[in-house]
Amino acid sequence: MFGDGFWTRVPTEAELATMWPDTGVSEWLLLPDLVDAAIGVGFRPVRIEAVEQSEWDDLESELAADLEVWLLANPGHPRADEVRARADRNRNWWLRGHRGLLGFAYLTLGRAR
């Protein structure tokens, strides 16, 4: 089993600018190219699966919720501004950045004996 991100389509420079700092097109492959890379190093793709957008949203929402719940419980904490900035930055990277452009694949790979 191998899991990795993949581009659902090649992002534009403008789209890359809304993602994590220094994110480039070469960061991930398109799904067919990811499968080809696995084949290129001697594996055979037994199963090729990708998470649904709702699953990806669930993951990102849970990550965001951890920070937001902490902020609601600790509004006066000395680190609240830092955590708020991190939460806002991560949410923007997700909603204005990689959402719909970055997928996640699970490849079940086999190799002949």
Biopython code that builds the backbone (N, CA, C, O; Angstrom):
import numpy as np
from Bio.PDB.StructureBuilder import StructureBuilder

atoms = [
    (1, "MET", "N", (0.852, -1.171, 0.000)),
    (1, "MET", "CA", (0.000, 0.000, 0.000)),
    (1, "MET", "C", (0.895, 1.229, 0.000)),
    (1, "MET", "O", (1.832, 1.326, 0.793)),
    (2, "PHE", "N", (0.606, 2.154, -0.880)),
    (2, "PHE", "CA", (1.340, 3.403, -0.987)),
    (2, "PHE", "C", (0.334, 4.528, -1.099)),
    (2, "PHE", "O", (-0.614, 4.432, -1.879)),
    (3, "GLY", "N", (0.518, 5.581, -0.343)),
    (3, "GLY", "CA", (-0.371, 6.727, -0.408)),
    (3, "GLY", "C", (0.423, 7.991, -0.684)),
    (3, "GLY", "O", (1.507, 8.189, -0.135)),
    (4, "ASP", "N", (-0.125, 8.843, -1.539)),
    (4, "ASP", "CA", (0.542, 10.102, -1.833)),
    (4, "ASP", "C", (-0.460, 11.071, -2.447)),
    (4, "ASP", "O", (-1.499, 10.679, -2.977)),
    (5, "GLY", "N", (-0.108, 12.348, -2.356)),
    (5, "GLY", "CA", (-0.904, 13.368, -3.008)),
    (5, "GLY", "C", (-0.675, 13.337, -4.505)),
    (5, "GLY", "O", (0.340, 12.825, -4.979)),
    (6, "PHE", "N", (-1.637, 13.896, -5.256)),
    (6, "PHE", "CA", (-1.483, 14.030, -6.698)),
    (6, "PHE", "C", (-2.290, 15.241, -7.143)),
    (6, "PHE", "O", (-3.279, 15.612, -6.512)),
    (7, "TRP", "N", (-1.854, 15.844, -8.232)),
    (7, "TRP", "CA", (-2.619, 16.939, -8.824)),
    (7, "TRP", "C", (-3.809, 16.343, -9.576)),
    (7, "TRP", "O", (-3.655, 15.366, -10.309)),
    (8, "THR", "N", (-4.988, 16.926, -9.397)),
    (8, "THR", "CA", (-6.141, 16.503, -10.194)),
    (8, "THR", "C", (-6.059, 17.092, -11.592)),
    (8, "THR", "O", (-6.644, 16.560, -12.536)),
    (9, "ARG", "N", (-5.323, 18.203, -11.719)),
    (9, "ARG", "CA", (-4.973, 18.823, -12.994)),
    (9, "ARG", "C", (-3.773, 19.712, -12.697)),
    (9, "ARG", "O", (-3.523, 20.045, -11.539)),
    (10, "VAL", "N", (-3.054, 20.086, -13.694)),
    (10, "VAL", "CA", (-1.877, 20.932, -13.482)),
    (10, "VAL", "C", (-2.346, 22.326, -13.045)),
    (10, "VAL", "O", (-3.100, 22.976, -13.769)),
    (11, "PRO", "N", (-1.908, 22.786, -11.875)),
    (11, "PRO", "CA", (-2.338, 24.105, -11.402)),
    (11, "PRO", "C", (-1.625, 25.235, -12.140)),
    (11, "PRO", "O", (-0.512, 25.071, -12.640)),
    (12, "THR", "N", (-2.287, 26.369, -12.194)),
    (12, "THR", "CA", (-1.689, 27.558, -12.794)),
    (12, "THR", "C", (-0.742, 28.209, -11.789)),
    (12, "THR", "O", (-0.758, 27.878, -10.603)),
    (13, "GLU", "N", (0.072, 29.122, -12.268)),
    (13, "GLU", "CA", (0.963, 29.866, -11.373)),
    (13, "GLU", "C", (0.157, 30.641, -10.333)),
    (13, "GLU", "O", (0.556, 30.721, -9.171)),
    (14, "ALA", "N", (-0.969, 31.210, -10.745)),
    (14, "ALA", "CA", (-1.825, 31.953, -9.808)),
    (14, "ALA", "C", (-2.356, 31.031, -8.713)),
    (14, "ALA", "O", (-2.416, 31.423, -7.548)),
    (15, "GLU", "N", (-2.740, 29.818, -9.078)),
    (15, "GLU", "CA", (-3.236, 28.857, -8.084)),
    (15, "GLU", "C", (-2.114, 28.424, -7.154)),
    (15, "GLU", "O", (-2.322, 28.300, -5.947)),
    (16, "LEU", "N", (-0.935, 28.193, -7.701)),
    (16, "LEU", "CA", (0.206, 27.807, -6.865)),
    (16, "LEU", "C", (0.533, 28.892, -5.845)),
    (16, "LEU", "O", (0.963, 28.590, -4.731)),
    (17, "ALA", "N", (0.333, 30.138, -6.215)),
    (17, "ALA", "CA", (0.643, 31.256, -5.320)),
    (17, "ALA", "C", (-0.253, 31.280, -4.090)),
    (17, "ALA", "O", (0.096, 31.911, -3.092)),
    (18, "THR", "N", (-1.408, 30.603, -4.138)),
    (18, "THR", "CA", (-2.317, 30.583, -2.983)),
    (18, "THR", "C", (-2.080, 29.381, -2.074)),
    (18, "THR", "O", (-2.774, 29.207, -1.073)),
    (19, "MET", "N", (-1.108, 28.560, -2.424)),
    (19, "MET", "CA", (-0.824, 27.361, -1.630)),
    (19, "MET", "C", (0.329, 27.610, -0.670)),
    (19, "MET", "O", (0.742, 28.748, -0.449)),
    (20, "TRP", "N", (0.832, 26.532, -0.109)),
    (20, "TRP", "CA", (1.940, 26.622, 0.827)),
    (20, "TRP", "C", (3.108, 27.338, 0.174)),
    (20, "TRP", "O", (3.265, 27.267, -1.045)),
    (21, "PRO", "N", (3.928, 28.025, 0.952)),
    (21, "PRO", "CA", (5.081, 28.720, 0.366)),
    (21, "PRO", "C", (5.962, 27.755, -0.435)),
    (21, "PRO", "O", (6.205, 26.620, -0.022)),
    (22, "ASP", "N", (6.422, 28.227, -1.564)),
    (22, "ASP", "CA", (7.340, 27.484, -2.443)),
    (22, "ASP", "C", (6.739, 26.223, -3.060)),
    (22, "ASP", "O", (7.478, 25.348, -3.511)),
    (23, "THR", "N", (5.409, 26.116, -3.088)),
    (23, "THR", "CA", (4.794, 24.968, -3.752)),
    (23, "THR", "C", (4.932, 25.142, -5.260)),
    (23, "THR", "O", (4.617, 26.199, -5.806)),
    (24, "GLY", "N", (5.404, 24.096, -5.920)),
    (24, "GLY", "CA", (5.566, 24.135, -7.367)),
    (24, "GLY", "C", (4.857, 22.977, -8.030)),
    (24, "GLY", "O", (4.449, 22.022, -7.369)),
    (25, "VAL", "N", (4.714, 23.065, -9.324)),
    (25, "VAL", "CA", (4.051, 22.007, -10.088)),
    (25, "VAL", "C", (4.736, 20.668, -9.866)),
    (25, "VAL", "O", (4.074, 19.630, -9.852)),
    (26, "SER", "N", (6.047, 20.675, -9.692)),
    (26, "SER", "CA", (6.787, 19.414, -9.539)),
    (26, "SER", "C", (6.596, 18.762, -8.166)),
    (26, "SER", "O", (7.113, 17.672, -7.921)),
    (27, "GLU", "N", (5.867, 19.415, -7.284)),
    (27, "GLU", "CA", (5.635, 18.877, -5.934)),
    (27, "GLU", "C", (4.890, 17.539, -5.976)),
    (27, "GLU", "O", (5.197, 16.626, -5.210)),
    (28, "TRP", "N", (3.905, 17.433, -6.883)),
    (28, "TRP", "CA", (3.122, 16.210, -7.040)),
    (28, "TRP", "C", (2.971, 15.899, -8.513)),
    (28, "TRP", "O", (3.198, 16.756, -9.368)),
    (29, "LEU", "N", (2.587, 14.672, -8.804)),
    (29, "LEU", "CA", (2.328, 14.225, -10.172)),
    (29, "LEU", "C", (0.829, 14.173, -10.413)),
    (29, "LEU", "O", (0.042, 14.207, -9.467)),
    (30, "LEU", "N", (0.438, 14.093, -11.662)),
    (30, "LEU", "CA", (-0.937, 13.735, -11.989)),
    (30, "LEU", "C", (-1.113, 12.254, -11.655)),
    (30, "LEU", "O", (-0.138, 11.503, -11.659)),
    (31, "LEU", "N", (-2.330, 11.831, -11.369)),
    (31, "LEU", "CA", (-2.552, 10.433, -10.970)),
    (31, "LEU", "C", (-2.004, 9.425, -11.977)),
    (31, "LEU", "O", (-1.355, 8.468, -11.554)),
    (32, "PRO", "N", (-2.224, 9.581, -13.289)),
    (32, "PRO", "CA", (-1.645, 8.602, -14.223)),
    (32, "PRO", "C", (-0.121, 8.557, -14.146)),
    (32, "PRO", "O", (0.487, 7.496, -14.284)),
    (33, "ASP", "N", (0.482, 9.712, -13.924)),
    (33, "ASP", "CA", (1.945, 9.763, -13.836)),
    (33, "ASP", "C", (2.448, 9.132, -12.541)),
    (33, "ASP", "O", (3.526, 8.538, -12.519)),
    (34, "LEU", "N", (1.676, 9.259, -11.466)),
    (34, "LEU", "CA", (2.029, 8.605, -10.201)),
    (34, "LEU", "C", (2.016, 7.087, -10.374)),
    (34, "LEU", "O", (2.919, 6.390, -9.910)),
    (35, "VAL", "N", (0.991, 6.592, -11.040)),
    (35, "VAL", "CA", (0.903, 5.148, -11.310)),
    (35, "VAL", "C", (2.060, 4.721, -12.211)),
    (35, "VAL", "O", (2.684, 3.688, -11.971)),
    (36, "ASP", "N", (2.346, 5.506, -13.239)),
    (36, "ASP", "CA", (3.469, 5.183, -14.131)),
    (36, "ASP", "C", (4.798, 5.151, -13.368)),
    (36, "ASP", "O", (5.659, 4.320, -13.657)),
    (37, "ALA", "N", (4.965, 6.050, -12.399)),
    (37, "ALA", "CA", (6.200, 6.071, -11.604)),
    (37, "ALA", "C", (6.331, 4.779, -10.803)),
    (37, "ALA", "O", (7.427, 4.230, -10.687)),
    (38, "ALA", "N", (5.215, 4.289, -10.247)),
    (38, "ALA", "CA", (5.255, 3.029, -9.498)),
    (38, "ALA", "C", (5.624, 1.867, -10.424)),
    (38, "ALA", "O", (6.423, 1.002, -10.066)),
    (39, "ILE", "N", (5.036, 1.864, -11.604)),
    (39, "ILE", "CA", (5.359, 0.818, -12.582)),
    (39, "ILE", "C", (6.828, 0.928, -12.986)),
    (39, "ILE", "O", (7.510, -0.082, -13.166)),
    (40, "GLY", "N", (7.303, 2.155, -13.124)),
    (40, "GLY", "CA", (8.679, 2.382, -13.546)),
    (40, "GLY", "C", (9.728, 1.856, -12.592)),
    (40, "GLY", "O", (10.868, 1.622, -12.991)),
    (41, "VAL", "N", (9.356, 1.665, -11.321)),
    (41, "VAL", "CA", (10.316, 1.111, -10.353)),
    (41, "VAL", "C", (10.007, -0.351, -10.031)),
    (41, "VAL", "O", (10.500, -0.897, -9.044)),
    (42, "GLY", "N", (9.180, -0.981, -10.882)),
    (42, "GLY", "CA", (9.004, -2.426, -10.771)),
    (42, "GLY", "C", (7.742, -2.921, -10.100)),
    (42, "GLY", "O", (7.606, -4.125, -9.883)),
    (43, "PHE", "N", (6.818, -2.046, -9.763)),
    (43, "PHE", "CA", (5.562, -2.483, -9.144)),
    (43, "PHE", "C", (4.469, -2.597, -10.195)),
    (43, "PHE", "O", (4.573, -2.022, -11.278)),
    (44, "ARG", "N", (3.429, -3.339, -9.868)),
    (44, "ARG", "CA", (2.226, -3.427, -10.685)),
    (44, "ARG", "C", (1.073, -2.885, -9.853)),
    (44, "ARG", "O", (0.951, -3.219, -8.675)),
    (45, "PRO", "N", (0.223, -2.051, -10.451)),
    (45, "PRO", "CA", (-0.901, -1.478, -9.707)),
    (45, "PRO", "C", (-2.058, -2.473, -9.598)),
    (45, "PRO", "O", (-2.778, -2.709, -10.569)),
    (46, "VAL", "N", (-2.226, -3.045, -8.427)),
    (46, "VAL", "CA", (-3.310, -3.988, -8.190)),
    (46, "VAL", "C", (-4.624, -3.223, -8.012)),
    (46, "VAL", "O", (-5.661, -3.624, -8.539)),
    (47, "ARG", "N", (-4.568, -2.122, -7.266)),
    (47, "ARG", "CA", (-5.735, -1.248, -7.067)),
    (47, "ARG", "C", (-5.257, 0.192, -7.084)),
    (47, "ARG", "O", (-4.178, 0.509, -6.583)),
    (48, "ILE", "N", (-6.077, 1.066, -7.669)),
    (48, "ILE", "CA", (-5.806, 2.499, -7.703)),
    (48, "ILE", "C", (-7.053, 3.184, -7.166)),
    (48, "ILE", "O", (-8.125, 3.099, -7.764)),
    (49, "GLU", "N", (-6.906, 3.860, -6.036)),
    (49, "GLU", "CA", (-8.050, 4.517, -5.401)),
    (49, "GLU", "C", (-7.662, 5.935, -5.001)),
    (49, "GLU", "O", (-6.505, 6.210, -4.683)),
    (50, "ALA", "N", (-8.628, 6.814, -5.022)),
    (50, "ALA", "CA", (-8.396, 8.192, -4.593)),
    (50, "ALA", "C", (-9.501, 8.587, -3.610)),
    (50, "ALA", "O", (-10.646, 8.153, -3.739)),
    (51, "VAL", "N", (-9.144, 9.406, -2.639)),
    (51, "VAL", "CA", (-10.153, 9.851, -1.685)),
    (51, "VAL", "C", (-11.149, 10.765, -2.399)),
    (51, "VAL", "O", (-10.797, 11.491, -3.329)),
    (52, "GLU", "N", (-12.371, 10.712, -1.949)),
    (52, "GLU", "CA", (-13.405, 11.606, -2.457)),
    (52, "GLU", "C", (-13.200, 12.996, -1.855)),
    (52, "GLU", "O", (-12.575, 13.134, -0.804)),
    (53, "GLN", "N", (-13.720, 14.012, -2.513)),
    (53, "GLN", "CA", (-13.577, 15.374, -1.994)),
    (53, "GLN", "C", (-14.151, 15.484, -0.581)),
    (53, "GLN", "O", (-13.598, 16.201, 0.254)),
    (54, "SER", "N", (-15.247, 14.785, -0.307)),
    (54, "SER", "CA", (-15.843, 14.852, 1.033)),
    (54, "SER", "C", (-14.909, 14.273, 2.093)),
    (54, "SER", "O", (-14.866, 14.773, 3.217)),
    (55, "GLU", "N", (-14.159, 13.220, 1.746)),
    (55, "GLU", "CA", (-13.186, 12.655, 2.685)),
    (55, "GLU", "C", (-12.046, 13.641, 2.945)),
    (55, "GLU", "O", (-11.605, 13.810, 4.082)),
    (56, "TRP", "N", (-11.578, 14.285, 1.880)),
    (56, "TRP", "CA", (-10.505, 15.279, 1.993)),
    (56, "TRP", "C", (-10.991, 16.443, 2.855)),
    (56, "TRP", "O", (-10.260, 16.934, 3.717)),
    (57, "ASP", "N", (-12.250, 16.889, 2.614)),
    (57, "ASP", "CA", (-12.829, 17.972, 3.412)),
    (57, "ASP", "C", (-12.949, 17.576, 4.881)),
    (57, "ASP", "O", (-12.698, 18.393, 5.767)),
    (58, "ASP", "N", (-13.329, 16.334, 5.139)),
    (58, "ASP", "CA", (-13.406, 15.861, 6.529)),
    (58, "ASP", "C", (-12.049, 15.967, 7.218)),
    (58, "ASP", "O", (-11.961, 16.437, 8.352)),
    (59, "LEU", "N", (-10.999, 15.534, 6.537)),
    (59, "LEU", "CA", (-9.651, 15.601, 7.106)),
    (59, "LEU", "C", (-9.264, 17.046, 7.394)),
    (59, "LEU", "O", (-8.831, 17.366, 8.501)),
    (60, "GLU", "N", (-9.418, 17.911, 6.412)),
    (60, "GLU", "CA", (-9.036, 19.312, 6.591)),
    (60, "GLU", "C", (-9.886, 19.984, 7.667)),
    (60, "GLU", "O", (-9.381, 20.790, 8.449)),
    (61, "SER", "N", (-11.175, 19.652, 7.705)),
    (61, "SER", "CA", (-12.059, 20.226, 8.722)),
    (61, "SER", "C", (-11.653, 19.801, 10.130)),
    (61, "SER", "O", (-11.680, 20.603, 11.063)),
    (62, "GLU", "N", (-11.278, 18.539, 10.271)),
    (62, "GLU", "CA", (-10.829, 18.059, 11.587)),
    (62, "GLU", "C", (-9.551, 18.760, 12.025)),
    (62, "GLU", "O", (-9.411, 19.132, 13.190)),
    (63, "LEU", "N", (-8.616, 18.940, 11.091)),
    (63, "LEU", "CA", (-7.381, 19.646, 11.422)),
    (63, "LEU", "C", (-7.685, 21.086, 11.834)),
    (63, "LEU", "O", (-7.109, 21.601, 12.793)),
    (64, "ALA", "N", (-8.592, 21.728, 11.104)),
    (64, "ALA", "CA", (-8.977, 23.105, 11.423)),
    (64, "ALA", "C", (-9.721, 23.158, 12.762)),
    (64, "ALA", "O", (-9.509, 24.076, 13.554)),
    (65, "ALA", "N", (-10.575, 22.192, 13.007)),
    (65, "ALA", "CA", (-11.375, 22.187, 14.235)),
    (65, "ALA", "C", (-10.502, 22.122, 15.479)),
    (65, "ALA", "O", (-10.804, 22.765, 16.484)),
    (66, "ASP", "N", (-9.426, 21.353, 15.420)),
    (66, "ASP", "CA", (-8.533, 21.268, 16.584)),
    (66, "ASP", "C", (-8.056, 22.650, 16.998)),
    (66, "ASP", "O", (-8.060, 22.977, 18.185)),
    (67, "LEU", "N", (-7.648, 23.460, 16.039)),
    (67, "LEU", "CA", (-7.163, 24.803, 16.351)),
    (67, "LEU", "C", (-8.302, 25.725, 16.762)),
    (67, "LEU", "O", (-8.164, 26.491, 17.715)),
    (68, "GLU", "N", (-9.423, 25.659, 16.057)),
    (68, "GLU", "CA", (-10.552, 26.548, 16.357)),
    (68, "GLU", "C", (-11.153, 26.270, 17.733)),
    (68, "GLU", "O", (-11.492, 27.204, 18.461)),
    (69, "VAL", "N", (-11.286, 25.005, 18.090)),
    (69, "VAL", "CA", (-11.822, 24.655, 19.417)),
    (69, "VAL", "C", (-10.871, 25.149, 20.502)),
    (69, "VAL", "O", (-11.308, 25.664, 21.531)),
    (70, "TRP", "N", (-9.574, 24.992, 20.269)),
    (70, "TRP", "CA", (-8.596, 25.488, 21.242)),
    (70, "TRP", "C", (-8.719, 27.011, 21.390)),
    (70, "TRP", "O", (-8.675, 27.537, 22.502)),
    (71, "LEU", "N", (-8.873, 27.709, 20.262)),
    (71, "LEU", "CA", (-9.014, 29.169, 20.316)),
    (71, "LEU", "C", (-10.264, 29.595, 21.077)),
    (71, "LEU", "O", (-10.228, 30.555, 21.848)),
    (72, "LEU", "N", (-11.353, 28.893, 20.865)),
    (72, "LEU", "CA", (-12.592, 29.227, 21.581)),
    (72, "LEU", "C", (-12.449, 29.011, 23.086)),
    (72, "LEU", "O", (-13.022, 29.756, 23.881)),
    (73, "ALA", "N", (-11.689, 28.001, 23.470)),
    (73, "ALA", "CA", (-11.501, 27.697, 24.896)),
    (73, "ALA", "C", (-10.397, 28.542, 25.536)),
    (73, "ALA", "O", (-10.328, 28.638, 26.761)),
    (74, "ASN", "N", (-9.534, 29.154, 24.720)),
    (74, "ASN", "CA", (-8.368, 29.879, 25.250)),
    (74, "ASN", "C", (-8.177, 31.239, 24.574)),
    (74, "ASN", "O", (-7.089, 31.526, 24.075)),
    (75, "PRO", "N", (-9.219, 32.083, 24.547)),
    (75, "PRO", "CA", (-9.096, 33.339, 23.795)),
    (75, "PRO", "C", (-8.031, 34.290, 24.344)),
    (75, "PRO", "O", (-7.475, 35.089, 23.590)),
    (76, "GLY", "N", (-7.744, 34.216, 25.627)),
    (76, "GLY", "CA", (-6.761, 35.126, 26.224)),
    (76, "GLY", "C", (-5.388, 34.525, 26.400)),
    (76, "GLY", "O", (-4.515, 35.149, 27.003)),
    (77, "HIS", "N", (-5.179, 33.347, 25.897)),
    (77, "HIS", "CA", (-3.889, 32.674, 26.057)),
    (77, "HIS", "C", (-2.800, 33.476, 25.348)),
    (77, "HIS", "O", (-3.059, 34.067, 24.299)),
    (78, "PRO", "N", (-1.589, 33.507, 25.902)),
    (78, "PRO", "CA", (-0.496, 34.250, 25.269)),
    (78, "PRO", "C", (-0.184, 33.809, 23.831)),
    (78, "PRO", "O", (0.337, 34.598, 23.043)),
    (79, "ARG", "N", (-0.496, 32.576, 23.494)),
    (79, "ARG", "CA", (-0.224, 32.073, 22.134)),
    (79, "ARG", "C", (-1.444, 32.151, 21.218)),
    (79, "ARG", "O", (-1.384, 31.675, 20.084)),
    (80, "ALA", "N", (-2.548, 32.740, 21.682)),
    (80, "ALA", "CA", (-3.792, 32.763, 20.894)),
    (80, "ALA", "C", (-3.601, 33.448, 19.545)),
    (80, "ALA", "O", (-4.103, 32.952, 18.536)),
    (81, "ASP", "N", (-2.899, 34.560, 19.500)),
    (81, "ASP", "CA", (-2.700, 35.250, 18.222)),
    (81, "ASP", "C", (-1.909, 34.371, 17.246)),
    (81, "ASP", "O", (-2.218, 34.326, 16.055)),
    (82, "GLU", "N", (-0.910, 33.690, 17.747)),
    (82, "GLU", "CA", (-0.096, 32.795, 16.909)),
    (82, "GLU", "C", (-0.945, 31.639, 16.380)),
    (82, "GLU", "O", (-0.866, 31.296, 15.200)),
    (83, "VAL", "N", (-1.753, 31.044, 17.249)),
    (83, "VAL", "CA", (-2.599, 29.919, 16.842)),
    (83, "VAL", "C", (-3.674, 30.394, 15.865)),
    (83, "VAL", "O", (-3.981, 29.693, 14.901)),
    (84, "ARG", "N", (-4.247, 31.571, 16.102)),
    (84, "ARG", "CA", (-5.252, 32.132, 15.197)),
    (84, "ARG", "C", (-4.656, 32.367, 13.805)),
    (84, "ARG", "O", (-5.278, 32.042, 12.793)),
    (85, "ALA", "N", (-3.464, 32.924, 13.765)),
    (85, "ALA", "CA", (-2.803, 33.163, 12.474)),
    (85, "ALA", "C", (-2.544, 31.844, 11.755)),
    (85, "ALA", "O", (-2.725, 31.754, 10.541)),
    (86, "ARG", "N", (-2.122, 30.820, 12.497)),
    (86, "ARG", "CA", (-1.880, 29.501, 11.902)),
    (86, "ARG", "C", (-3.175, 28.904, 11.365)),
    (86, "ARG", "O", (-3.198, 28.355, 10.263)),
    (87, "ALA", "N", (-4.260, 29.011, 12.143)),
    (87, "ALA", "CA", (-5.564, 28.489, 11.715)),
    (87, "ALA", "C", (-6.037, 29.198, 10.454)),
    (87, "ALA", "O", (-6.510, 28.550, 9.520)),
    (88, "ASP", "N", (-5.913, 30.528, 10.419)),
    (88, "ASP", "CA", (-6.340, 31.293, 9.247)),
    (88, "ASP", "C", (-5.500, 30.945, 8.021)),
    (88, "ASP", "O", (-6.035, 30.788, 6.923)),
    (89, "ARG", "N", (-4.204, 30.825, 8.204)),
    (89, "ARG", "CA", (-3.293, 30.486, 7.108)),
    (89, "ARG", "C", (-3.610, 29.094, 6.552)),
    (89, "ARG", "O", (-3.698, 28.914, 5.338)),
    (90, "ASN", "N", (-3.781, 28.112, 7.440)),
    (90, "ASN", "CA", (-4.072, 26.741, 6.999)),
    (90, "ASN", "C", (-5.412, 26.662, 6.272)),
    (90, "ASN", "O", (-5.533, 25.981, 5.254)),
    (91, "ARG", "N", (-6.427, 27.368, 6.804)),
    (91, "ARG", "CA", (-7.744, 27.363, 6.173)),
    (91, "ARG", "C", (-7.663, 27.985, 4.776)),
    (91, "ARG", "O", (-8.265, 27.474, 3.831)),
    (92, "ASN", "N", (-6.924, 29.078, 4.650)),
    (92, "ASN", "CA", (-6.780, 29.720, 3.339)),
    (92, "ASN", "C", (-6.038, 28.827, 2.356)),
    (92, "ASN", "O", (-6.416, 28.754, 1.187)),
    (93, "TRP", "N", (-4.981, 28.142, 2.812)),
    (93, "TRP", "CA", (-4.263, 27.215, 1.932)),
    (93, "TRP", "C", (-5.198, 26.131, 1.425)),
    (93, "TRP", "O", (-5.110, 25.705, 0.273)),
    (94, "TRP", "N", (-6.094, 25.690, 2.299)),
    (94, "TRP", "CA", (-7.035, 24.640, 1.922)),
    (94, "TRP", "C", (-8.122, 25.184, 0.982)),
    (94, "TRP", "O", (-8.264, 24.712, -0.146)),
    (95, "LEU", "N", (-8.882, 26.173, 1.451)),
    (95, "LEU", "CA", (-10.053, 26.625, 0.707)),
    (95, "LEU", "C", (-9.717, 27.464, -0.528)),
    (95, "LEU", "O", (-10.409, 27.379, -1.543)),
    (96, "ARG", "N", (-8.674, 28.261, -0.446)),
    (96, "ARG", "CA", (-8.293, 29.115, -1.574)),
    (96, "ARG", "C", (-7.098, 28.553, -2.344)),
    (96, "ARG", "O", (-6.681, 29.116, -3.356)),
    (97, "GLY", "N", (-6.559, 27.447, -1.859)),
    (97, "GLY", "CA", (-5.359, 26.883, -2.454)),
    (97, "GLY", "C", (-5.593, 25.530, -3.066)),
    (97, "GLY", "O", (-5.976, 25.427, -4.232)),
    (98, "HIS", "N", (-5.366, 24.482, -2.289)),
    (98, "HIS", "CA", (-5.320, 23.141, -2.876)),
    (98, "HIS", "C", (-6.653, 22.431, -3.007)),
    (98, "HIS", "O", (-6.714, 21.378, -3.641)),
    (99, "ARG", "N", (-7.740, 22.971, -2.424)),
    (99, "ARG", "CA", (-9.026, 22.271, -2.508)),
    (99, "ARG", "C", (-9.457, 22.131, -3.965)),
    (99, "ARG", "O", (-9.562, 23.118, -4.693)),
    (100, "GLY", "N", (-9.704, 20.896, -4.374)),
    (100, "GLY", "CA", (-10.099, 20.607, -5.737)),
    (100, "GLY", "C", (-8.926, 20.426, -6.694)),
    (100, "GLY", "O", (-9.108, 19.939, -7.810)),
    (101, "LEU", "N", (-7.728, 20.810, -6.271)),
    (101, "LEU", "CA", (-6.540, 20.656, -7.106)),
    (101, "LEU", "C", (-5.645, 19.518, -6.648)),
    (101, "LEU", "O", (-4.964, 18.883, -7.454)),
    (102, "LEU", "N", (-5.652, 19.270, -5.355)),
    (102, "LEU", "CA", (-4.793, 18.233, -4.793)),
    (102, "LEU", "C", (-5.667, 17.082, -4.317)),
    (102, "LEU", "O", (-6.585, 17.264, -3.517)),
    (103, "GLY", "N", (-5.365, 15.912, -4.820)),
    (103, "GLY", "CA", (-6.065, 14.715, -4.390)),
    (103, "GLY", "C", (-5.124, 13.838, -3.586)),
    (103, "GLY", "O", (-3.951, 14.167, -3.410)),
    (104, "PHE", "N", (-5.642, 12.727, -3.102)),
    (104, "PHE", "CA", (-4.812, 11.773, -2.381)),
    (104, "PHE", "C", (-5.157, 10.385, -2.882)),
    (104, "PHE", "O", (-6.323, 9.989, -2.895)),
    (105, "ALA", "N", (-4.129, 9.646, -3.298)),
    (105, "ALA", "CA", (-4.327, 8.318, -3.864)),
    (105, "ALA", "C", (-3.765, 7.246, -2.941)),
    (105, "ALA", "O", (-2.768, 7.446, -2.247)),
    (106, "TYR", "N", (-4.431, 6.118, -2.957)),
    (106, "TYR", "CA", (-3.927, 4.905, -2.317)),
    (106, "TYR", "C", (-3.685, 3.903, -3.434)),
    (106, "TYR", "O", (-4.608, 3.503, -4.143)),
    (107, "LEU", "N", (-2.439, 3.510, -3.577)),
    (107, "LEU", "CA", (-2.095, 2.510, -4.581)),
    (107, "LEU", "C", (-1.754, 1.203, -3.873)),
    (107, "LEU", "O", (-0.851, 1.155, -3.037)),
    (108, "THR", "N", (-2.473, 0.166, -4.211)),
    (108, "THR", "CA", (-2.097, -1.159, -3.748)),
    (108, "THR", "C", (-1.212, -1.733, -4.835)),
    (108, "THR", "O", (-1.651, -1.979, -5.958)),
    (109, "LEU", "N", (0.040, -1.939, -4.476)),
    (109, "LEU", "CA", (1.049, -2.332, -5.462)),
    (109, "LEU", "C", (1.535, -3.747, -5.216)),
    (109, "LEU", "O", (1.642, -4.192, -4.073)),
    (110, "GLY", "N", (1.823, -4.437, -6.281)),
    (110, "GLY", "CA", (2.380, -5.786, -6.188)),
    (110, "GLY", "C", (3.653, -5.880, -7.012)),
    (110, "GLY", "O", (3.915, -5.079, -7.909)),
    (111, "ARG", "N", (4.421, -6.884, -6.669)),
    (111, "ARG", "CA", (5.667, -7.149, -7.413)),
    (111, "ARG", "C", (5.787, -8.650, -7.602)),
    (111, "ARG", "O", (5.551, -9.425, -6.675)),
    (112, "ALA", "N", (6.151, -9.051, -8.799)),
    (112, "ALA", "CA", (6.314, -10.493, -9.074)),
    (112, "ALA", "C", (7.471, -11.033, -8.232)),
    (112, "ALA", "O", (8.450, -10.335, -7.969)),
    (113, "ARG", "N", (7.334, -12.273, -7.824)),
    (113, "ARG", "CA", (8.382, -12.890, -7.003)),
    (113, "ARG", "C", (9.537, -13.341, -7.834)),
    (113, "ARG", "O", (10.506, -13.882, -7.302)),
]
sb = StructureBuilder()
sb.init_structure("model")
sb.init_model(0)
sb.init_chain("A")
sb.init_seg("    ")
for serial, (resi, resn, name, xyz) in enumerate(atoms, 1):
    if name == "N":
        sb.init_residue(resn, " ", resi, " ")
    sb.init_atom(name, np.array(xyz, "f"), 0.0, 1.0, " ", f" {name:<3s}", serial, name[0])
structure = sb.get_structure()
